[in-house]
């Protein structure tokens, strides 16, 4: 006689096995480097926060690595890496159509301090036309990758500059001084290039990430 209970157990086990299948971890990202003016202003605020929260100093990101992550990529083979590089010319064309043809540059106002789930402290971008243009531009880049079936982080893009990360940041994030920075401006940021970088890497010469390739917008 057929045992439905056994069928259930088999299906359940198959489902559990499927859940245990691990997807490859992201390896690279496209990012926008923060220039000197905004970098100095962000560093000044970070230093003030460190003085108020000495025990959390190890949670802060080195100023040399301040950037805006644009698209997170899983490029675990040379072929996948080359496929992304091959699309840089198409991305440049989108830039020329969206910005250059309108006599515009990629720029934005770095403004405001916020957090994600009390575990990431970040500086954001001012809600204005410049930010809207940047978000629309990035969405077009994402569409280019999707059409080529290139695996990307598909979550909604929330542009920010990470200042600190950790599990015990709540006291600092909820501190009156931190909350007072909600609308603080850190300078106009203009971007002339977008870099393809390796996650977790460090360039020994400048402390930034290892840049694999660059899309020039100048």
C-alpha positions as CSV (number, residue, x, y, z in Angstrom):
1,X,0.0,0.0,0.0
2,X,1.3,3.5,-0.9
3,X,2.3,5.5,2.2
4,X,1.4,9.2,1.8
5,X,3.4,10.0,5.0
6,X,6.6,8.7,3.3
7,X,5.8,10.9,0.3
8,X,5.5,13.9,2.6
9,X,8.8,13.1,4.2
10,X,10.6,12.8,0.9
11,X,9.2,16.1,-0.4
12,X,10.0,17.8,2.8
13,X,13.6,16.5,2.7
14,X,13.9,17.7,-0.9
15,X,12.7,21.1,0.1
16,X,15.2,21.3,2.9
17,X,18.0,20.3,0.6
18,X,17.0,23.0,-1.8
19,X,17.1,25.6,0.9
20,X,20.6,24.5,1.9
21,X,22.0,25.1,-1.5
22,X,24.3,28.0,-1.2
23,X,24.5,30.6,-3.9
24,X,28.0,32.0,-4.8
25,X,28.9,35.1,-2.7
26,X,29.2,38.4,-4.5
27,X,32.8,39.1,-5.6
28,X,32.9,42.6,-7.1
29,X,31.0,45.9,-7.2
30,X,30.7,49.0,-9.3
31,X,31.3,52.0,-7.1
32,X,31.7,55.8,-7.0
33,X,34.6,57.2,-5.1
34,X,34.1,60.1,-2.7
35,X,36.2,63.2,-3.5
36,X,38.4,65.1,-1.1
37,X,36.0,67.8,0.1
38,X,33.2,65.5,1.1
39,X,35.7,63.0,2.4
40,X,37.3,65.5,4.8
41,X,33.8,66.6,6.0
42,X,32.7,63.1,6.6
43,X,35.9,62.2,8.4
44,X,35.5,65.2,10.7
45,X,32.0,63.9,11.7
46,X,33.3,60.4,12.1
47,X,36.1,61.7,14.4
48,X,33.5,63.5,16.6
49,X,31.5,60.3,16.8
50,X,34.6,58.3,17.8
51,X,35.4,60.7,20.6
52,X,31.9,60.3,22.0
53,X,31.8,56.5,21.6
54,X,35.4,55.3,22.2
55,X,34.4,51.7,22.5
56,X,33.0,51.7,18.9
57,X,36.1,53.1,17.2
58,X,36.8,49.8,15.6
59,X,33.4,49.8,13.9
60,X,34.3,52.8,11.6
61,X,35.3,52.5,8.0
62,X,38.7,53.9,7.0
63,X,38.2,57.3,5.3
64,X,40.3,56.1,2.3
65,X,37.4,53.7,1.5
66,X,34.5,56.1,1.4
67,X,32.4,55.4,-1.6
68,X,28.9,54.7,-2.9
69,X,28.3,51.1,-3.9
70,X,26.3,51.1,-7.2
71,X,25.8,47.5,-8.2
72,X,26.9,44.3,-6.4
73,X,28.1,41.6,-8.7
74,X,28.9,37.9,-8.5
75,X,31.8,37.4,-11.0
76,X,33.4,34.1,-9.9
77,X,34.9,33.3,-13.3
78,X,37.1,35.2,-15.7
79,X,34.4,34.8,-18.3
80,X,31.8,36.6,-16.1
81,X,34.3,39.3,-15.3
82,X,35.0,39.9,-19.0
83,X,31.3,39.9,-19.9
84,X,30.8,42.8,-17.5
85,X,33.7,44.7,-18.9
86,X,32.4,44.3,-22.4
87,X,29.3,46.3,-21.4
88,X,31.2,49.3,-20.2
89,X,30.9,51.0,-23.7
90,X,27.1,50.6,-23.5
91,X,27.1,52.1,-20.0
92,X,29.2,55.0,-21.4
93,X,26.6,55.5,-24.1
94,X,23.8,55.7,-21.5
95,X,25.9,58.3,-19.7
96,X,26.4,60.4,-22.8
97,X,22.6,60.3,-23.6
98,X,21.5,61.1,-20.1
99,X,24.1,63.6,-19.0
100,X,26.5,64.7,-21.7
101,X,23.8,65.5,-24.3
102,X,22.1,67.7,-21.7
103,X,25.3,69.5,-20.7
104,X,25.0,67.8,-17.3
105,X,27.5,66.2,-15.0
106,X,27.1,63.4,-12.5
107,X,26.9,65.2,-9.3
108,X,25.0,65.1,-6.0
109,X,24.9,66.8,-2.6
110,X,26.1,64.5,0.2
111,X,23.7,65.2,3.0
112,X,22.4,63.7,6.2
113,X,23.3,60.9,8.6
114,X,21.1,57.9,8.9
115,X,21.2,54.1,9.7
116,X,20.1,50.7,8.5
117,X,18.6,48.6,11.3
118,X,20.9,50.2,13.8
119,X,23.8,48.2,12.4
120,X,25.0,50.5,9.6
121,X,25.7,54.3,10.0
122,X,25.8,56.1,6.7
123,X,25.8,59.5,5.0
124,X,23.1,59.9,2.4
125,X,22.3,62.1,-0.6
126,X,20.1,65.1,-0.7
127,X,16.6,64.4,-2.2
128,X,16.8,66.6,-5.3
129,X,16.9,66.4,-9.1
130,X,20.6,65.4,-9.1
131,X,19.9,62.3,-6.9
132,X,16.9,61.4,-9.1
133,X,19.1,61.6,-12.2
134,X,21.7,59.4,-10.5
135,X,19.2,56.8,-9.5
136,X,17.6,56.7,-12.9
137,X,21.1,56.3,-14.5
138,X,21.9,53.4,-12.2
139,X,18.6,51.7,-12.9
140,X,19.5,51.9,-16.6
141,X,22.8,50.2,-15.9
142,X,21.0,47.5,-13.9
143,X,18.7,46.9,-16.9
144,X,21.8,46.4,-19.2
145,X,23.1,43.7,-16.9
146,X,19.7,42.0,-16.5
147,X,19.2,41.8,-20.2
148,X,22.6,40.0,-20.4
149,X,21.5,37.7,-17.5
150,X,24.4,39.0,-15.4
151,X,23.7,38.2,-11.7
152,X,23.4,41.3,-9.6
153,X,22.0,42.3,-6.2
154,X,18.4,43.1,-7.2
155,X,17.3,45.0,-4.1
156,X,16.2,48.6,-4.5
157,X,19.2,50.9,-4.7
158,X,19.6,53.2,-1.7
159,X,22.7,55.3,-2.4
160,X,24.8,56.0,0.7
161,X,28.3,56.2,2.1
162,X,28.9,53.7,4.9
163,X,30.7,55.3,7.9
164,X,30.4,52.5,10.4
165,X,29.2,48.9,10.7
166,X,28.5,46.6,13.7
167,X,26.0,44.9,15.9
168,X,26.2,47.3,18.8
169,X,25.9,50.7,17.2
170,X,22.4,51.5,18.6
171,X,23.7,53.8,21.5
172,X,25.7,55.9,18.9
173,X,23.0,55.9,16.3
174,X,20.3,57.0,18.8
175,X,22.5,59.6,20.5
176,X,21.2,63.2,20.3
177,X,24.4,64.4,18.6
178,X,24.0,61.7,15.8
179,X,20.4,62.5,15.4
180,X,21.2,66.2,15.1
181,X,23.1,65.4,11.9
182,X,20.0,64.2,10.0
183,X,20.1,67.2,7.6
184,X,23.8,68.2,7.7
185,X,25.4,68.9,4.4
186,X,28.9,67.5,3.6
187,X,29.5,69.0,0.2
188,X,28.8,68.7,-3.5
189,X,30.1,65.5,-5.0
190,X,30.9,65.2,-8.7
191,X,31.7,61.9,-10.3
192,X,33.9,61.6,-13.3
193,X,34.3,57.8,-13.3
194,X,32.8,54.6,-12.0
195,X,35.1,51.8,-10.9
196,X,34.8,48.0,-10.9
197,X,36.3,46.8,-7.7
198,X,36.9,43.6,-5.8
199,X,34.9,43.2,-2.6
200,X,37.1,43.1,0.5
201,X,40.2,44.2,-1.3
202,X,42.6,47.0,-0.4
203,X,45.0,48.9,-2.7
204,X,48.3,49.0,-0.8
205,X,49.3,52.3,-2.3
206,X,46.2,54.4,-1.5
207,X,44.1,52.4,1.0
208,X,41.1,52.3,-1.4
209,X,39.8,49.1,-3.0
210,X,41.6,47.3,-5.8
211,X,40.2,48.8,-9.0
212,X,39.9,46.2,-11.7
213,X,38.6,48.5,-14.5
214,X,37.1,52.0,-14.8
215,X,34.3,53.7,-16.8
216,X,35.5,57.2,-17.6
217,X,32.8,59.9,-17.6
218,X,35.2,62.9,-18.1
